[in-house]
Amino acid sequence: MNLRSASFRPWHTLDVRLAMGRSDPTSHATFSGNRNPHLAWEGVPTGTRSLALWCVDSEAPAVGTDVNKADRSVSMWLERCDFHHWVVCDLPAGLREIEEGSHSDGVTIRGKALGPTRHGGRQGLNDYTTWFAGDPKLAGTWAGYDGPFPPWNDERMHSYRFTLVALDTPQMALPDNFDGPALRRAVNGHVIGAARLTGLYAINPKAREQAR
């Protein structure tokens, strides 16, 4: 399988229109365009009965003590963990493209709803659901695509891995409120093809400079 995008080049920095957060001279960071990128694919194996998709940032700080603090920075060497930005299952086997902005176009405060997508799949919870859980202004059900918003004081450039898998089953046995880890566990034993595409993003100018 081959996965490509007209919205960004592999291993290049994502445009701010695809991110949920961007740099701001007054508040350090603010909301951005939050448009899902265009994705298209070829070479889907014979026998595919559905597709699943996720986007993961594996550079998310595992400890939030220093995150977005003006008097400190998030160290390059801090322990990191996965953060799921997009989780979709049960996409039709015949689907070959997702248009830019078709799953997300702008920030929906308190998140988008769980349920069907315009392409026939089901969108699950992304990890902003947990991240914003203690924030009275933003807490809610964050489902589908919500793009990069790495800490504005993080020394590390973040990588965002889009993964598409072809499955031998038409539907995942998952509850409506499934999340990224649940989907990735559920596909085990059902994957007959996979493709990945990676983009980069950082808000901290120092981190962006190091990636050039």
MOCOR-V799327 format. One record per residue. N is the residue number from 1. PSI is psi in radians with two decimals (NA if undefined). Layout:
n->N psi->PSI
n->N psi->PSI
This chain:
n->1 psi->2.62
n->2 psi->2.26
n->3 psi->2.28
n->4 psi->2.97
n->5 psi->2.44
n->6 psi->-0.07
n->7 psi->-0.43
n->8 psi->2.75
n->9 psi->2.49
n->10 psi->2.33
n->11 psi->0.40
n->12 psi->2.85
n->13 psi->2.31
n->14 psi->2.50
n->15 psi->2.62
n->16 psi->-0.40
n->17 psi->-0.40
n->18 psi->-0.16
n->19 psi->2.71
n->20 psi->-0.38
n->21 psi->2.63
n->22 psi->2.92
n->23 psi->2.55
n->24 psi->2.24
n->25 psi->-0.36
n->26 psi->-0.84
n->27 psi->0.20
n->28 psi->-0.80
n->29 psi->2.66
n->30 psi->3.01
n->31 psi->2.65
n->32 psi->-2.79
n->33 psi->-0.62
n->34 psi->0.72
n->35 psi->2.29
n->36 psi->2.51
n->37 psi->2.76
n->38 psi->2.40
n->39 psi->2.46
n->40 psi->2.70
n->41 psi->2.74
n->42 psi->2.97
n->43 psi->0.51
n->44 psi->2.26
n->45 psi->2.61
n->46 psi->2.40
n->47 psi->-0.06
n->48 psi->2.29
n->49 psi->-0.27
n->50 psi->2.96
n->51 psi->2.64
n->52 psi->2.67
n->53 psi->2.43
n->54 psi->2.75
n->55 psi->2.21
n->56 psi->2.35
n->57 psi->2.00
n->58 psi->0.10
n->59 psi->0.25
n->60 psi->2.35
n->61 psi->2.29
n->62 psi->-0.35
n->63 psi->2.23
n->64 psi->0.17
n->65 psi->-0.72
n->66 psi->0.02
n->67 psi->2.21
n->68 psi->0.72
n->69 psi->2.23
n->70 psi->-0.46
n->71 psi->0.21
n->72 psi->3.07
n->73 psi->2.78
n->74 psi->1.99
n->75 psi->2.49
n->76 psi->-0.56
n->77 psi->0.11
n->78 psi->2.54
n->79 psi->2.46
n->80 psi->2.84
n->81 psi->3.02
n->82 psi->2.50
n->83 psi->2.06
n->84 psi->2.20
n->85 psi->-0.28
n->86 psi->2.23
n->87 psi->2.03
n->88 psi->2.37
n->89 psi->3.03
n->90 psi->0.48
n->91 psi->2.46
n->92 psi->2.49
n->93 psi->-0.48
n->94 psi->-0.09
n->95 psi->2.41
n->96 psi->0.03
n->97 psi->2.49
n->98 psi->2.12
n->99 psi->2.60
n->100 psi->2.34
n->101 psi->0.03
n->102 psi->-0.36
n->103 psi->-0.36
n->104 psi->2.34
n->105 psi->1.54
n->106 psi->2.84
n->107 psi->2.22
n->108 psi->1.88
n->109 psi->2.31
n->110 psi->0.09
n->111 psi->2.80
n->112 psi->2.79
n->113 psi->2.67
n->114 psi->2.83
n->115 psi->-2.79
n->116 psi->2.67
n->117 psi->2.96
n->118 psi->-0.25
n->119 psi->0.04
n->120 psi->-0.12
n->121 psi->-3.04
n->122 psi->2.29
n->123 psi->2.35
n->124 psi->-3.03
n->125 psi->2.37
n->126 psi->3.05
n->127 psi->-0.03
n->128 psi->-0.38
n->129 psi->-0.79
n->130 psi->-0.73
n->131 psi->-0.70
n->132 psi->0.11
n->133 psi->-0.58
n->134 psi->0.11
n->135 psi->1.98
n->136 psi->-0.37
n->137 psi->-0.39
n->138 psi->-0.18
n->139 psi->2.39
n->140 psi->-2.89
n->141 psi->1.80
n->142 psi->1.84
n->143 psi->2.83
n->144 psi->-2.55
n->145 psi->2.20
n->146 psi->2.10
n->147 psi->-2.97
n->148 psi->2.37
n->149 psi->1.09
n->150 psi->2.80
n->151 psi->2.37
n->152 psi->-0.19
n->153 psi->0.33
n->154 psi->2.30
n->155 psi->-0.22
n->156 psi->2.43
n->157 psi->2.34
n->158 psi->2.55
n->159 psi->2.41
n->160 psi->1.92
n->161 psi->2.00
n->162 psi->2.14
n->163 psi->2.23
n->164 psi->2.27
n->165 psi->2.43
n->166 psi->2.32
n->167 psi->2.67
n->168 psi->0.21
n->169 psi->2.52
n->170 psi->-0.31
n->171 psi->2.41
n->172 psi->2.40
n->173 psi->1.30
n->174 psi->2.57
n->175 psi->2.95
n->176 psi->-0.59
n->177 psi->0.66
n->178 psi->2.69
n->179 psi->-3.06
n->180 psi->-0.92
n->181 psi->-0.66
n->182 psi->-0.74
n->183 psi->-0.76
n->184 psi->-0.54
n->185 psi->-0.70
n->186 psi->-0.55
n->187 psi->-0.25
n->188 psi->2.26
n->189 psi->-0.08
n->190 psi->-0.09
n->191 psi->2.17
n->192 psi->0.02
n->193 psi->2.66
n->194 psi->2.67
n->195 psi->2.60
n->196 psi->2.66
n->197 psi->2.31
n->198 psi->2.33
n->199 psi->2.80
n->200 psi->2.67
n->201 psi->2.51
n->202 psi->2.63
n->203 psi->-0.66
n->204 psi->2.08
n->205 psi->-0.58
n->206 psi->-0.69
n->207 psi->-0.68
n->208 psi->-0.65
n->209 psi->-0.67
n->210 psi->-0.41
n->211 psi->-0.16
n->212 psi->NA
